[in-house]
């Protein structure tokens, strides 16, 4: 079974984020990158999506998981 490893998309910089690092969200470019995973992986069988609980990591795979009907 192939495994795809995706690093989180571009997030707000650490310097500009005053909260916990785990709560640091994607920036606009990162949201665009996350949405681009849907067509990029269209021909790839994705049956499960796992992510770190960090906000930016979950947000990176959310569009793909939603498109595939996965949690």
PDB file of N, CA, C, O and CB in Angstrom:
ATOM      1  N   UNK A   1       0.843  -1.165   0.000  1.00  0.00           N
ATOM      2  CA  UNK A   1       0.000   0.000   0.000  1.00  0.00           C
ATOM      3  C   UNK A   1       0.895   1.237   0.000  1.00  0.00           C
ATOM      4  O   UNK A   1       1.713   1.409   0.903  1.00  0.00           O
ATOM      5  CB  UNK A   1      -0.962  -0.007   1.215  1.00  0.00           C
ATOM      6  N   UNK A   2       0.745   2.097  -1.002  1.00  0.00           N
ATOM      7  CA  UNK A   2       1.528   3.334  -1.038  1.00  0.00           C
ATOM      8  C   UNK A   2       1.115   4.288   0.079  1.00  0.00           C
ATOM      9  O   UNK A   2      -0.044   4.323   0.490  1.00  0.00           O
ATOM     10  CB  UNK A   2       1.370   4.024  -2.396  1.00  0.00           C
ATOM     11  N   UNK A   3       2.074   5.048   0.554  1.00  0.00           N
ATOM     12  CA  UNK A   3       1.823   6.062   1.578  1.00  0.00           C
ATOM     13  C   UNK A   3       2.310   7.395   1.019  1.00  0.00           C
ATOM     14  O   UNK A   3       3.437   7.504   0.536  1.00  0.00           O
ATOM     15  CB  UNK A   3       2.543   5.709   2.945  1.00  0.00           C
ATOM     16  N   UNK A   4       1.457   8.394   1.090  1.00  0.00           N
ATOM     17  CA  UNK A   4       1.826   9.738   0.655  1.00  0.00           C
ATOM     18  C   UNK A   4       2.093  10.581   1.890  1.00  0.00           C
ATOM     19  O   UNK A   4       1.293  10.589   2.825  1.00  0.00           O
ATOM     20  CB  UNK A   4       0.709  10.379  -0.232  1.00  0.00           C
ATOM     21  N   UNK A   5       3.190  11.274   1.898  1.00  0.00           N
ATOM     22  CA  UNK A   5       3.529  12.152   3.019  1.00  0.00           C
ATOM     23  C   UNK A   5       3.487  13.586   2.504  1.00  0.00           C
ATOM     24  O   UNK A   5       4.211  13.945   1.576  1.00  0.00           O
ATOM     25  CB  UNK A   5       4.945  11.801   3.629  1.00  0.00           C
ATOM     26  N   UNK A   6       2.641  14.390   3.110  1.00  0.00           N
ATOM     27  CA  UNK A   6       2.469  15.778   2.685  1.00  0.00           C
ATOM     28  C   UNK A   6       2.815  16.684   3.853  1.00  0.00           C
ATOM     29  O   UNK A   6       2.249  16.554   4.938  1.00  0.00           O
ATOM     30  CB  UNK A   6       1.016  16.046   2.182  1.00  0.00           C
ATOM     31  N   UNK A   7       3.730  17.588   3.631  1.00  0.00           N
ATOM     32  CA  UNK A   7       4.064  18.572   4.662  1.00  0.00           C
ATOM     33  C   UNK A   7       2.969  19.633   4.662  1.00  0.00           C
ATOM     34  O   UNK A   7       2.351  19.890   3.629  1.00  0.00           O
ATOM     35  CB  UNK A   7       5.483  19.217   4.413  1.00  0.00           C
ATOM     36  N   UNK A   8       2.730  20.238   5.801  1.00  0.00           N
ATOM     37  CA  UNK A   8       1.679  21.257   5.854  1.00  0.00           C
ATOM     38  C   UNK A   8       1.968  22.387   4.876  1.00  0.00           C
ATOM     39  O   UNK A   8       3.120  22.668   4.546  1.00  0.00           O
ATOM     40  CB  UNK A   8       1.542  21.814   7.277  1.00  0.00           C
ATOM     41  N   UNK A   9       0.904  23.023   4.424  1.00  0.00           N
ATOM     42  CA  UNK A   9       1.016  24.145   3.500  1.00  0.00           C
ATOM     43  C   UNK A   9       1.576  25.368   4.248  1.00  0.00           C
ATOM     44  O   UNK A   9       1.817  25.317   5.454  1.00  0.00           O
ATOM     45  CB  UNK A   9      -0.370  24.470   2.856  1.00  0.00           C
ATOM     46  N   UNK A  10       1.771  26.443   3.518  1.00  0.00           N
ATOM     47  CA  UNK A  10       2.363  27.648   4.092  1.00  0.00           C
ATOM     48  C   UNK A  10       1.456  28.220   5.180  1.00  0.00           C
ATOM     49  O   UNK A  10       0.265  28.445   4.965  1.00  0.00           O
ATOM     50  CB  UNK A  10       2.617  28.703   2.997  1.00  0.00           C
ATOM     51  N   UNK A  11       2.037  28.444   6.330  1.00  0.00           N
ATOM     52  CA  UNK A  11       1.304  28.992   7.479  1.00  0.00           C
ATOM     53  C   UNK A  11       1.802  30.400   7.780  1.00  0.00           C
ATOM     54  O   UNK A  11       2.818  30.846   7.248  1.00  0.00           O
ATOM     55  CB  UNK A  11       1.465  28.081   8.728  1.00  0.00           C
ATOM     56  N   UNK A  12       1.067  31.083   8.642  1.00  0.00           N
ATOM     57  CA  UNK A  12       1.543  32.384   9.100  1.00  0.00           C
ATOM     58  C   UNK A  12       2.928  32.214   9.711  1.00  0.00           C
ATOM     59  O   UNK A  12       3.235  31.165  10.276  1.00  0.00           O
ATOM     60  CB  UNK A  12       0.557  33.015  10.127  1.00  0.00           C
ATOM     61  N   UNK A  13       3.753  33.229   9.600  1.00  0.00           N
ATOM     62  CA  UNK A  13       5.105  33.119  10.136  1.00  0.00           C
ATOM     63  C   UNK A  13       5.072  33.040  11.661  1.00  0.00           C
ATOM     64  O   UNK A  13       4.168  33.571  12.307  1.00  0.00           O
ATOM     65  CB  UNK A  13       5.966  34.311   9.680  1.00  0.00           C
ATOM     66  N   UNK A  14       6.056  32.380  12.207  1.00  0.00           N
ATOM     67  CA  UNK A  14       6.156  32.272  13.672  1.00  0.00           C
ATOM     68  C   UNK A  14       6.301  33.651  14.306  1.00  0.00           C
ATOM     69  O   UNK A  14       5.776  33.906  15.390  1.00  0.00           O
ATOM     70  CB  UNK A  14       7.352  31.379  14.070  1.00  0.00           C
ATOM     71  N   UNK A  15       7.011  34.522  13.627  1.00  0.00           N
ATOM     72  CA  UNK A  15       7.247  35.872  14.160  1.00  0.00           C
ATOM     73  C   UNK A  15       5.962  36.684  14.258  1.00  0.00           C
ATOM     74  O   UNK A  15       5.809  37.511  15.157  1.00  0.00           O
ATOM     75  CB  UNK A  15       8.251  36.611  13.287  1.00  0.00           C
ATOM     76  N   UNK A  16       5.035  36.442  13.322  1.00  0.00           N
ATOM     77  CA  UNK A  16       3.804  37.245  13.330  1.00  0.00           C
ATOM     78  C   UNK A  16       2.676  36.587  14.120  1.00  0.00           C
ATOM     79  O   UNK A  16       1.581  37.141  14.221  1.00  0.00           O
ATOM     80  CB  UNK A  16       3.341  37.494  11.907  1.00  0.00           C
ATOM     81  N   UNK A  17       2.939  35.418  14.674  1.00  0.00           N
ATOM     82  CA  UNK A  17       1.911  34.676  15.414  1.00  0.00           C
ATOM     83  C   UNK A  17       2.249  34.707  16.899  1.00  0.00           C
ATOM     84  O   UNK A  17       3.318  34.253  17.306  1.00  0.00           O
ATOM     85  CB  UNK A  17       1.799  33.203  14.903  1.00  0.00           C
ATOM     86  N   UNK A  18       1.337  35.243  17.707  1.00  0.00           N
ATOM     87  CA  UNK A  18       1.587  35.386  19.141  1.00  0.00           C
ATOM     88  C   UNK A  18       1.066  34.194  19.949  1.00  0.00           C
ATOM     89  O   UNK A  18       1.419  34.034  21.117  1.00  0.00           O
ATOM     90  CB  UNK A  18       0.947  36.663  19.649  1.00  0.00           C
ATOM     91  N   UNK A  19       0.234  33.365  19.332  1.00  0.00           N
ATOM     92  CA  UNK A  19      -0.356  32.240  20.057  1.00  0.00           C
ATOM     93  C   UNK A  19       0.537  31.017  20.077  1.00  0.00           C
ATOM     94  O   UNK A  19       1.710  31.068  19.708  1.00  0.00           O
ATOM     95  CB  UNK A  19      -1.678  31.878  19.453  1.00  0.00           C
ATOM     96  N   UNK A  20      -0.052  29.914  20.520  1.00  0.00           N
ATOM     97  CA  UNK A  20       0.665  28.638  20.538  1.00  0.00           C
ATOM     98  C   UNK A  20       0.990  28.218  19.105  1.00  0.00           C
ATOM     99  O   UNK A  20       0.191  28.436  18.195  1.00  0.00           O
ATOM    100  CB  UNK A  20      -0.173  27.540  21.256  1.00  0.00           C
ATOM    101  N   UNK A  21       2.151  27.621  18.910  1.00  0.00           N
ATOM    102  CA  UNK A  21       2.549  27.207  17.577  1.00  0.00           C
ATOM    103  C   UNK A  21       1.554  26.209  16.988  1.00  0.00           C
ATOM    104  O   UNK A  21       1.290  26.243  15.786  1.00  0.00           O
ATOM    105  CB  UNK A  21       3.946  26.603  17.609  1.00  0.00           C
ATOM    106  N   UNK A  22       1.006  25.335  17.803  1.00  0.00           N
ATOM    107  CA  UNK A  22       0.050  24.341  17.308  1.00  0.00           C
ATOM    108  C   UNK A  22      -1.219  24.988  16.767  1.00  0.00           C
ATOM    109  O   UNK A  22      -1.948  24.372  15.989  1.00  0.00           O
ATOM    110  CB  UNK A  22      -0.306  23.361  18.413  1.00  0.00           C
ATOM    111  N   UNK A  23      -1.489  26.230  17.177  1.00  0.00           N
ATOM    112  CA  UNK A  23      -2.683  26.947  16.726  1.00  0.00           C
ATOM    113  C   UNK A  23      -2.414  27.854  15.523  1.00  0.00           C
ATOM    114  O   UNK A  23      -3.323  28.529  15.039  1.00  0.00           O
ATOM    115  CB  UNK A  23      -3.243  27.771  17.865  1.00  0.00           C
ATOM    116  N   UNK A  24      -1.170  27.870  15.041  1.00  0.00           N
ATOM    117  CA  UNK A  24      -0.802  28.760  13.928  1.00  0.00           C
ATOM    118  C   UNK A  24      -1.478  28.284  12.642  1.00  0.00           C
ATOM    119  O   UNK A  24      -1.253  27.155  12.204  1.00  0.00           O
ATOM    120  CB  UNK A  24       0.748  28.810  13.743  1.00  0.00           C
ATOM    121  N   UNK A  25      -2.311  29.144  12.033  1.00  0.00           N
ATOM    122  CA  UNK A  25      -3.087  28.729  10.864  1.00  0.00           C
ATOM    123  C   UNK A  25      -2.345  28.910   9.542  1.00  0.00           C
ATOM    124  O   UNK A  25      -1.268  29.503   9.489  1.00  0.00           O
ATOM    125  CB  UNK A  25      -4.371  29.498  10.816  1.00  0.00           C
ATOM    126  N   UNK A  26      -2.942  28.389   8.492  1.00  0.00           N
ATOM    127  CA  UNK A  26      -2.432  28.619   7.147  1.00  0.00           C
ATOM    128  C   UNK A  26      -2.673  30.071   6.765  1.00  0.00           C
ATOM    129  O   UNK A  26      -3.612  30.709   7.241  1.00  0.00           O
ATOM    130  CB  UNK A  26      -3.100  27.662   6.125  1.00  0.00           C
ATOM    131  N   UNK A  27      -1.809  30.578   5.899  1.00  0.00           N
ATOM    132  CA  UNK A  27      -2.083  31.895   5.326  1.00  0.00           C
ATOM    133  C   UNK A  27      -2.855  31.689   4.025  1.00  0.00           C
ATOM    134  O   UNK A  27      -3.207  30.557   3.695  1.00  0.00           O
ATOM    135  CB  UNK A  27      -0.755  32.704   5.079  1.00  0.00           C
ATOM    136  N   UNK A  28      -3.123  32.758   3.286  1.00  0.00           N
ATOM    137  CA  UNK A  28      -3.910  32.627   2.053  1.00  0.00           C
ATOM    138  C   UNK A  28      -3.244  31.699   1.042  1.00  0.00           C
ATOM    139  O   UNK A  28      -3.909  30.891   0.395  1.00  0.00           O
ATOM    140  CB  UNK A  28      -4.128  33.998   1.423  1.00  0.00           C
ATOM    141  N   UNK A  29      -1.938  31.821   0.915  1.00  0.00           N
ATOM    142  CA  UNK A  29      -1.204  30.945  -0.012  1.00  0.00           C
ATOM    143  C   UNK A  29      -1.340  29.484   0.426  1.00  0.00           C
ATOM    144  O   UNK A  29      -1.512  28.596  -0.409  1.00  0.00           O
ATOM    145  CB  UNK A  29       0.299  31.350  -0.082  1.00  0.00           C
ATOM    146  N   UNK A  30      -1.263  29.243   1.726  1.00  0.00           N
ATOM    147  CA  UNK A  30      -1.401  27.888   2.245  1.00  0.00           C
ATOM    148  C   UNK A  30      -2.776  27.295   1.977  1.00  0.00           C
ATOM    149  O   UNK A  30      -2.891  26.115   1.649  1.00  0.00           O
ATOM    150  CB  UNK A  30      -1.126  27.876   3.723  1.00  0.00           C
ATOM    151  N   UNK A  31      -3.821  28.109   2.114  1.00  0.00           N
ATOM    152  CA  UNK A  31      -5.174  27.621   1.807  1.00  0.00           C
ATOM    153  C   UNK A  31      -5.286  27.257   0.329  1.00  0.00           C
ATOM    154  O   UNK A  31      -5.921  26.262  -0.021  1.00  0.00           O
ATOM    155  CB  UNK A  31      -6.236  28.684   2.177  1.00  0.00           C
ATOM    156  N   UNK A  32      -4.670  28.063  -0.539  1.00  0.00           N
ATOM    157  CA  UNK A  32      -4.660  27.732  -1.970  1.00  0.00           C
ATOM    158  C   UNK A  32      -3.902  26.430  -2.225  1.00  0.00           C
ATOM    159  O   UNK A  32      -4.330  25.613  -3.040  1.00  0.00           O
ATOM    160  CB  UNK A  32      -4.026  28.879  -2.784  1.00  0.00           C
ATOM    161  N   UNK A  33      -2.787  26.236  -1.535  1.00  0.00           N
ATOM    162  CA  UNK A  33      -2.022  24.997  -1.682  1.00  0.00           C
ATOM    163  C   UNK A  33      -2.849  23.800  -1.230  1.00  0.00           C
ATOM    164  O   UNK A  33      -2.841  22.757  -1.883  1.00  0.00           O
ATOM    165  CB  UNK A  33      -0.711  25.070  -0.879  1.00  0.00           C
ATOM    166  N   UNK A  34      -3.559  23.946  -0.121  1.00  0.00           N
ATOM    167  CA  UNK A  34      -4.384  22.852   0.404  1.00  0.00           C
ATOM    168  C   UNK A  34      -5.467  22.477  -0.599  1.00  0.00           C
ATOM    169  O   UNK A  34      -5.705  21.294  -0.845  1.00  0.00           O
ATOM    170  CB  UNK A  34      -5.020  23.246   1.754  1.00  0.00           C
ATOM    171  N   UNK A  35      -6.121  23.473  -1.176  1.00  0.00           N
ATOM    172  CA  UNK A  35      -7.159  23.189  -2.180  1.00  0.00           C
ATOM    173  C   UNK A  35      -6.568  22.540  -3.426  1.00  0.00           C
ATOM    174  O   UNK A  35      -7.242  21.754  -4.091  1.00  0.00           O
ATOM    175  CB  UNK A  35      -7.895  24.476  -2.567  1.00  0.00           C
ATOM    176  N   UNK A  36      -5.330  22.857  -3.745  1.00  0.00           N
ATOM    177  CA  UNK A  36      -4.707  22.295  -4.953  1.00  0.00           C
ATOM    178  C   UNK A  36      -4.400  20.802  -4.815  1.00  0.00           C
ATOM    179  O   UNK A  36      -4.154  20.131  -5.817  1.00  0.00           O
ATOM    180  CB  UNK A  36      -3.422  23.048  -5.273  1.00  0.00           C
ATOM    181  N   UNK A  37      -4.413  20.278  -3.592  1.00  0.00           N
ATOM    182  CA  UNK A  37      -4.193  18.838  -3.423  1.00  0.00           C
ATOM    183  C   UNK A  37      -5.327  18.017  -4.034  1.00  0.00           C
ATOM    184  O   UNK A  37      -5.109  16.884  -4.462  1.00  0.00           O
ATOM    185  CB  UNK A  37      -4.049  18.496  -1.940  1.00  0.00           C
ATOM    186  N   UNK A  38      -6.540  18.583  -4.077  1.00  0.00           N
ATOM    187  CA  UNK A  38      -7.694  17.847  -4.598  1.00  0.00           C
ATOM    188  C   UNK A  38      -7.460  17.443  -6.054  1.00  0.00           C
ATOM    189  O   UNK A  38      -7.501  16.248  -6.348  1.00  0.00           O
ATOM    190  CB  UNK A  38      -8.979  18.697  -4.478  1.00  0.00           C
ATOM    191  N   UNK A  39      -7.218  18.371  -6.979  1.00  0.00           N
ATOM    192  CA  UNK A  39      -6.974  17.937  -8.362  1.00  0.00           C
ATOM    193  C   UNK A  39      -5.631  17.237  -8.544  1.00  0.00           C
ATOM    194  O   UNK A  39      -5.497  16.355  -9.392  1.00  0.00           O
ATOM    195  CB  UNK A  39      -7.045  19.126  -9.290  1.00  0.00           C
ATOM    196  N   UNK A  40      -4.641  17.627  -7.751  1.00  0.00           N
ATOM    197  CA  UNK A  40      -3.317  17.011  -7.872  1.00  0.00           C
ATOM    198  C   UNK A  40      -3.371  15.507  -7.598  1.00  0.00           C
ATOM    199  O   UNK A  40      -2.680  14.723  -8.249  1.00  0.00           O
ATOM    200  CB  UNK A  40      -2.331  17.681  -6.909  1.00  0.00           C
ATOM    201  N   UNK A  41      -4.194  15.116  -6.633  1.00  0.00           N
ATOM    202  CA  UNK A  41      -4.272  13.699  -6.242  1.00  0.00           C
ATOM    203  C   UNK A  41      -5.534  13.007  -6.770  1.00  0.00           C
ATOM    204  O   UNK A  41      -5.920  11.951  -6.269  1.00  0.00           O
ATOM    205  CB  UNK A  41      -4.228  13.579  -4.725  1.00  0.00           C
ATOM    206  N   UNK A  42      -6.168  13.597  -7.769  1.00  0.00           N
ATOM    207  CA  UNK A  42      -7.413  13.055  -8.308  1.00  0.00           C
ATOM    208  C   UNK A  42      -7.271  11.598  -8.759  1.00  0.00           C
ATOM    209  O   UNK A  42      -8.170  10.789  -8.530  1.00  0.00           O
ATOM    210  CB  UNK A  42      -7.883  13.906  -9.472  1.00  0.00           C
ATOM    211  N   UNK A  43      -6.160  11.267  -9.390  1.00  0.00           N
ATOM    212  CA  UNK A  43      -5.969   9.914  -9.918  1.00  0.00           C
ATOM    213  C   UNK A  43      -5.346   8.958  -8.901  1.00  0.00           C
ATOM    214  O   UNK A  43      -5.051   7.809  -9.231  1.00  0.00           O
ATOM    215  CB  UNK A  43      -5.101   9.967 -11.151  1.00  0.00           C
ATOM    216  N   UNK A  44      -5.149   9.417  -7.686  1.00  0.00           N
ATOM    217  CA  UNK A  44      -4.517   8.611  -6.651  1.00  0.00           C
ATOM    218  C   UNK A  44      -5.584   8.072  -5.702  1.00  0.00           C
ATOM    219  O   UNK A  44      -6.451   8.815  -5.241  1.00  0.00           O
ATOM    220  CB  UNK A  44      -3.460   9.436  -5.876  1.00  0.00           C
ATOM    221  N   UNK A  45      -5.512   6.782  -5.416  1.00  0.00           N
ATOM    222  CA  UNK A  45      -6.454   6.181  -4.465  1.00  0.00           C
ATOM    223  C   UNK A  45      -6.080   6.626  -3.055  1.00  0.00           C
ATOM    224  O   UNK A  45      -5.031   6.252  -2.532  1.00  0.00           O
ATOM    225  CB  UNK A  45      -6.450   4.618  -4.573  1.00  0.00           C
ATOM    226  N   UNK A  46      -6.941   7.420  -2.457  1.00  0.00           N
ATOM    227  CA  UNK A  46      -6.732   7.872  -1.080  1.00  0.00           C
ATOM    228  C   UNK A  46      -7.883   7.314  -0.261  1.00  0.00           C
ATOM    229  O   UNK A  46      -9.044   7.657  -0.485  1.00  0.00           O
ATOM    230  CB  UNK A  46      -6.655   9.454  -0.977  1.00  0.00           C
ATOM    231  N   UNK A  47      -7.550   6.448   0.695  1.00  0.00           N
ATOM    232  CA  UNK A  47      -8.606   5.803   1.484  1.00  0.00           C
ATOM    233  C   UNK A  47      -8.584   6.225   2.949  1.00  0.00           C
ATOM    234  O   UNK A  47      -9.515   5.938   3.701  1.00  0.00           O
ATOM    235  CB  UNK A  47      -8.474   4.296   1.391  1.00  0.00           C
ATOM    236  N   UNK A  48      -7.514   6.909   3.348  1.00  0.00           N
ATOM    237  CA  UNK A  48      -7.406   7.358   4.729  1.00  0.00           C
ATOM    238  C   UNK A  48      -6.520   8.586   4.783  1.00  0.00           C
ATOM    239  O   UNK A  48      -5.512   8.666   4.082  1.00  0.00           O
ATOM    240  CB  UNK A  48      -6.849   6.240   5.639  1.00  0.00           C
ATOM    241  N   UNK A  49      -6.896   9.537   5.613  1.00  0.00           N
ATOM    242  CA  UNK A  49      -6.104  10.747   5.777  1.00  0.00           C
ATOM    243  C   UNK A  49      -5.792  10.908   7.264  1.00  0.00           C
ATOM    244  O   UNK A  49      -6.689  10.901   8.106  1.00  0.00           O
ATOM    245  CB  UNK A  49      -6.856  12.003   5.213  1.00  0.00           C
ATOM    246  N   UNK A  50      -4.516  11.051   7.564  1.00  0.00           N
ATOM    247  CA  UNK A  50      -4.063  11.270   8.943  1.00  0.00           C
ATOM    248  C   UNK A  50      -3.303  12.585   8.985  1.00  0.00           C
ATOM    249  O   UNK A  50      -2.635  12.957   8.021  1.00  0.00           O
ATOM    250  CB  UNK A  50      -3.164  10.083   9.454  1.00  0.00           C
ATOM    251  N   UNK A  51      -3.408  13.285  10.106  1.00  0.00           N
ATOM    252  CA  UNK A  51      -2.691  14.555  10.239  1.00  0.00           C
ATOM    253  C   UNK A  51      -2.336  14.790  11.697  1.00  0.00           C
ATOM    254  O   UNK A  51      -2.990  14.288  12.611  1.00  0.00           O
ATOM    255  CB  UNK A  51      -3.536  15.732   9.690  1.00  0.00           C
ATOM    256  N   UNK A  52      -1.297  15.556  11.880  1.00  0.00           N
ATOM    257  CA  UNK A  52      -0.976  16.068  13.204  1.00  0.00           C
ATOM    258  C   UNK A  52      -2.167  16.903  13.660  1.00  0.00           C
ATOM    259  O   UNK A  52      -2.884  17.442  12.817  1.00  0.00           O
ATOM    260  CB  UNK A  52       0.358  16.912  13.197  1.00  0.00           C
ATOM    261  N   UNK A  53      -2.399  17.027  14.956  1.00  0.00           N
ATOM    262  CA  UNK A  53      -3.506  17.862  15.420  1.00  0.00           C
ATOM    263  C   UNK A  53      -3.259  19.361  15.270  1.00  0.00           C
ATOM    264  O   UNK A  53      -4.164  20.156  15.523  1.00  0.00           O
ATOM    265  CB  UNK A  53      -3.791  17.556  16.851  1.00  0.00           C
ATOM    266  N   UNK A  54      -2.060  19.762  14.866  1.00  0.00           N
ATOM    267  CA  UNK A  54      -1.778  21.186  14.669  1.00  0.00           C
ATOM    268  C   UNK A  54      -2.748  21.753  13.629  1.00  0.00           C
ATOM    269  O   UNK A  54      -3.021  21.106  12.618  1.00  0.00           O
ATOM    270  CB  UNK A  54      -0.296  21.407  14.221  1.00  0.00           C
ATOM    271  N   UNK A  55      -3.257  22.930  13.868  1.00  0.00           N
ATOM    272  CA  UNK A  55      -4.263  23.562  13.013  1.00  0.00           C
ATOM    273  C   UNK A  55      -3.811  23.599  11.554  1.00  0.00           C
ATOM    274  O   UNK A  55      -4.591  23.264  10.663  1.00  0.00           O
ATOM    275  CB  UNK A  55      -4.560  24.981  13.503  1.00  0.00           C
ATOM    276  N   UNK A  56      -2.574  23.997  11.296  1.00  0.00           N
ATOM    277  CA  UNK A  56      -2.098  24.118   9.918  1.00  0.00           C
ATOM    278  C   UNK A  56      -2.024  22.769   9.219  1.00  0.00           C
ATOM    279  O   UNK A  56      -2.208  22.689   8.005  1.00  0.00           O
ATOM    280  CB  UNK A  56      -0.734  24.782   9.893  1.00  0.00           C
ATOM    281  N   UNK A  57      -1.758  21.712   9.971  1.00  0.00           N
ATOM    282  CA  UNK A  57      -1.671  20.371   9.386  1.00  0.00           C
ATOM    283  C   UNK A  57      -3.059  19.850   9.008  1.00  0.00           C
ATOM    284  O   UNK A  57      -3.253  19.309   7.919  1.00  0.00           O
ATOM    285  CB  UNK A  57      -0.988  19.399  10.369  1.00  0.00           C
ATOM    286  N   UNK A  58      -4.003  20.015   9.900  1.00  0.00           N
ATOM    287  CA  UNK A  58      -5.375  19.588   9.625  1.00  0.00           C
ATOM    288  C   UNK A  58      -5.935  20.386   8.457  1.00  0.00           C
ATOM    289  O   UNK A  58      -6.558  19.815   7.562  1.00  0.00           O
ATOM    290  CB  UNK A  58      -6.270  19.758  10.879  1.00  0.00           C
ATOM    291  N   UNK A  59      -5.722  21.703   8.455  1.00  0.00           N
ATOM    292  CA  UNK A  59      -6.247  22.557   7.385  1.00  0.00           C
ATOM    293  C   UNK A  59      -5.657  22.202   6.025  1.00  0.00           C
ATOM    294  O   UNK A  59      -6.304  22.408   4.999  1.00  0.00           O
ATOM    295  CB  UNK A  59      -5.967  24.017   7.697  1.00  0.00           C
ATOM    296  N   UNK A  60      -4.444  21.676   6.006  1.00  0.00           N
ATOM    297  CA  UNK A  60      -3.809  21.289   4.749  1.00  0.00           C
ATOM    298  C   UNK A  60      -4.528  20.114   4.088  1.00  0.00           C
ATOM    299  O   UNK A  60      -4.667  20.088   2.865  1.00  0.00           O
ATOM    300  CB  UNK A  60      -2.348  20.933   4.989  1.00  0.00           C
ATOM    301  N   UNK A  61      -4.978  19.159   4.867  1.00  0.00           N
ATOM    302  CA  UNK A  61      -5.602  17.963   4.277  1.00  0.00           C
ATOM    303  C   UNK A  61      -7.129  18.002   4.282  1.00  0.00           C
ATOM    304  O   UNK A  61      -7.761  17.122   3.699  1.00  0.00           O
ATOM    305  CB  UNK A  61      -5.141  16.737   5.018  1.00  0.00           C
ATOM    306  N   UNK A  62      -7.731  18.995   4.921  1.00  0.00           N
ATOM    307  CA  UNK A  62      -9.194  19.077   4.985  1.00  0.00           C
ATOM    308  C   UNK A  62      -9.875  19.092   3.622  1.00  0.00           C
ATOM    309  O   UNK A  62     -10.820  18.331   3.417  1.00  0.00           O
ATOM    310  CB  UNK A  62      -9.591  20.303   5.740  1.00  0.00           C
ATOM    311  N   UNK A  63      -9.433  19.934   2.673  1.00  0.00           N
ATOM    312  CA  UNK A  63     -10.126  19.933   1.379  1.00  0.00           C
ATOM    313  C   UNK A  63     -10.099  18.562   0.694  1.00  0.00           C
ATOM    314  O   UNK A  63     -11.097  18.138   0.113  1.00  0.00           O
ATOM    315  CB  UNK A  63      -9.501  20.972   0.462  1.00  0.00           C
ATOM    316  N   UNK A  64      -8.972  17.883   0.761  1.00  0.00           N
ATOM    317  CA  UNK A  64      -8.866  16.559   0.153  1.00  0.00           C
ATOM    318  C   UNK A  64      -9.773  15.562   0.863  1.00  0.00           C
ATOM    319  O   UNK A  64     -10.488  14.803   0.210  1.00  0.00           O
ATOM    320  CB  UNK A  64      -7.414  16.068   0.185  1.00  0.00           C
ATOM    321  N   UNK A  65      -9.750  15.557   2.176  1.00  0.00           N
ATOM    322  CA  UNK A  65     -10.575  14.625   2.934  1.00  0.00           C
ATOM    323  C   UNK A  65     -12.060  14.875   2.679  1.00  0.00           C
ATOM    324  O   UNK A  65     -12.828  13.932   2.491  1.00  0.00           O
ATOM    325  CB  UNK A  65     -10.268  14.741   4.430  1.00  0.00           C
ATOM    326  N   UNK A  66     -12.459  16.139   2.672  1.00  0.00           N
ATOM    327  CA  UNK A  66     -13.867  16.461   2.410  1.00  0.00           C
ATOM    328  C   UNK A  66     -14.270  16.032   1.016  1.00  0.00           C
ATOM    329  O   UNK A  66     -15.355  15.482   0.826  1.00  0.00           O
ATOM    330  CB  UNK A  66     -14.121  17.957   2.586  1.00  0.00           C
ATOM    331  N   UNK A  67     -13.417  16.274   0.043  1.00  0.00           N
ATOM    332  CA  UNK A  67     -13.699  15.891  -1.341  1.00  0.00           C
ATOM    333  C   UNK A  67     -13.874  14.367  -1.480  1.00  0.00           C
ATOM    334  O   UNK A  67     -14.692  13.889  -2.267  1.00  0.00           O
ATOM    335  CB  UNK A  67     -12.567  16.380  -2.265  1.00  0.00           C
ATOM    336  N   UNK A  68     -13.098  13.636  -0.709  1.00  0.00           N
ATOM    337  CA  UNK A  68     -13.154  12.165  -0.766  1.00  0.00           C
ATOM    338  C   UNK A  68     -14.162  11.569   0.193  1.00  0.00           C
ATOM    339  O   UNK A  68     -14.366  10.355   0.195  1.00  0.00           O
ATOM    340  CB  UNK A  68     -11.798  11.587  -0.472  1.00  0.00           C
ATOM    341  N   UNK A  69     -14.797  12.396   1.007  1.00  0.00           N
ATOM    342  CA  UNK A  69     -15.755  11.886   1.986  1.00  0.00           C
ATOM    343  C   UNK A  69     -15.091  11.155   3.134  1.00  0.00           C
ATOM    344  O   UNK A  69     -15.655  10.216   3.695  1.00  0.00           O
ATOM    345  CB  UNK A  69     -16.735  10.973   1.316  1.00  0.00           C
ATOM    346  N   UNK A  70     -13.882  11.594   3.485  1.00  0.00           N
ATOM    347  CA  UNK A  70     -13.103  10.956   4.563  1.00  0.00           C
ATOM    348  C   UNK A  70     -13.045  11.887   5.774  1.00  0.00           C
ATOM    349  O   UNK A  70     -13.155  13.106   5.643  1.00  0.00           O
ATOM    350  CB  UNK A  70     -11.656  10.605   4.077  1.00  0.00           C
ATOM    351  N   UNK A  71     -12.872  11.293   6.950  1.00  0.00           N
ATOM    352  CA  UNK A  71     -12.702  12.106   8.162  1.00  0.00           C
ATOM    353  C   UNK A  71     -11.274  12.557   8.279  1.00  0.00           C
ATOM    354  O   UNK A  71     -10.923  13.254   9.231  1.00  0.00           O
ATOM    355  CB  UNK A  71     -13.116  11.327   9.419  1.00  0.00           C
TER     356      UNK A  71
END
